[in-house]
């Protein structure tokens, strides 16, 4: 088991048990309670949340691997962009090209080189002879 998968062990178990519990509660609601508006609402919530948590339970190892693959500042930018797009949908036209450029620069290693150049700690600048 890789480091990314082992870090979500107990969370994955809890998500799985919650999914099963919600689906069992939906089944019991459907079988036992009389049909009313509140029981149908409860049934719909339990089914939807149970299926959503079940899908999350299945996807958690892959999500953990993706989380470990990229740095935290990139995830922060992604959350910031999602909030900005939610508040201002017209900003999508600007944020998508900027996001693609930042991602390509990261994948190409250019951002790492820039960070090393600007954030050198105590290392003298190297001068090359031509």
C-alpha positions in Angstrom: 0.0 0.0 0.0 1.4 3.4 -0.9 1.8 6.4 1.4 -1.1 8.2 -0.3 -3.5 5.3 0.2 -2.5 4.4 3.8 -3.1 7.9 5.1 -6.8 7.7 4.4 -7.3 4.2 6.0 -9.7 4.9 8.8 -11.5 7.8 7.0 -12.3 5.4 4.2 -13.7 2.9 6.6 -15.9 5.5 8.3 -17.2 6.7 4.9 -18.0 3.2 3.9 -19.9 2.5 7.1 -21.8 5.8 6.8 -22.8 4.9 3.2 -24.0 1.4 4.3 -25.9 2.9 7.3 -27.7 5.5 5.2 -28.7 2.9 2.6 -30.0 0.6 5.3 -31.9 3.5 6.9 -33.4 4.2 3.5 -34.5 0.5 3.1 -36.0 0.5 6.6 -37.8 3.7 6.0 -39.2 2.4 2.7 -40.3 -0.9 4.3 -41.6 0.3 7.8 -42.8 3.9 7.8 -46.1 4.9 6.3 -46.0 6.9 3.1 -45.9 10.6 3.9 -44.1 13.7 2.7 -41.6 13.7 5.5 -40.8 9.9 5.1 -40.3 10.4 1.3 -38.0 13.3 2.0 -36.0 11.3 4.5 -35.9 8.3 2.1 -34.6 10.5 -0.8 -31.9 12.1 1.4 -30.7 8.7 2.7 -30.5 7.2 -0.8 -28.7 10.2 -2.3 -26.2 10.6 0.5 -25.6 6.9 0.8 -24.9 6.7 -2.9 -22.7 9.8 -2.8 -20.7 8.5 0.1 -20.4 5.1 -1.5 -18.9 6.7 -4.7 -16.5 8.7 -2.5 -15.6 5.5 -0.7 -14.7 3.8 -4.0 -12.8 6.9 -5.3 -10.8 7.7 -2.1 -7.6 5.9 -3.0 -7.4 7.6 -6.4 -8.2 11.0 -4.9 -5.5 10.4 -2.3 -3.0 9.7 -5.0 -4.0 12.8 -6.9 -3.8 14.9 -3.7 -0.3 13.6 -3.0 0.8 14.3 -6.6 0.3 18.1 -6.6 1.5 20.7 -4.0 -0.9 22.3 -1.6 -0.6 25.8 -3.1 -2.0 24.4 -6.4 -5.0 23.0 -4.5 -5.4 26.4 -2.8 -5.5 28.1 -6.2 -8.0 25.6 -7.5 -10.3 26.3 -4.5 -9.9 30.0 -5.0 -10.7 29.7 -8.7 -13.8 27.6 -8.0 -15.1 30.2 -5.5 -14.4 33.0 -7.9 -16.1 31.2 -10.7 -19.1 30.5 -8.4 -19.3 34.2 -7.5 -18.5 35.6 -10.9 -19.2 33.1 -13.7 -17.8 35.5 -16.3 -14.4 35.0 -14.8 -14.3 31.5 -16.3 -13.1 33.0 -19.6 -10.0 34.4 -17.8 -9.3 31.7 -15.2 -9.3 28.7 -17.6 -6.4 29.9 -19.8 -4.5 31.1 -16.7 -5.0 27.7 -15.0 -3.8 25.8 -18.1 -0.7 28.0 -18.3 0.1 27.5 -14.6 -0.5 23.8 -14.8 1.8 23.5 -17.9 4.5 25.5 -16.2 4.3 23.3 -13.1 4.4 20.1 -15.2 7.3 21.4 -17.2 9.3 22.2 -14.1 9.5 26.0 -14.8 7.8 27.0 -11.6 10.3 24.9 -9.6 13.2 26.6 -11.3 11.7 30.1 -10.6 11.1 29.2 -7.0 14.6 28.0 -6.5 16.0 31.1 -8.1 14.0 33.5 -6.0 14.0 31.6 -2.7 17.6 30.6 -2.4 18.7 30.6 1.2 22.2 31.6 1.9 23.6 30.4 -1.3 25.8 32.8 -3.3 24.7 33.5 -6.8 26.6 31.6 -9.3 28.2 33.4 -12.2 29.1 31.6 -15.3 32.0 32.5 -17.5 31.3 32.9 -21.2 
